[in-house]
Amino acid sequence: MQGMAKAVVRHVALALMWACSSLLGACVIEAGVASPPAGVAVAGPPPQPMQEIHSAPPGGQGVWVAGYWHWTGMQYTWIPGHWERPPPGAVWRPPRYVLREGTYFYEPGGWWRPPR
């Protein structure tokens, strides 16, 4: 239980660093059935997104990639929001957390080029 308390304290401290902002949730939880399963089976849903602040993009350009919970293979780790320059024609697709037949699956996010 001490390990869990330390994790909670660590997450709260991180959230305070990013305080005074609007909540930019990048997490999407969907219920559905897919075949074959995409993503990686995980222990459960991610924690709630943390609050973040962000300033103007560096050099006046860039896309804000909101923070999200990333599955490391053993636990969720918060990836703070940050500015990125997208590849030409690409859009950011946030990670997804999908519930299928009682199991959560993590599908990593990334830059994606929509079909033309």
Order of alpha helices (4+ residues) and beta strands (2+ residues): alpha-beta-beta-beta-beta-beta-beta-beta-beta-beta-beta
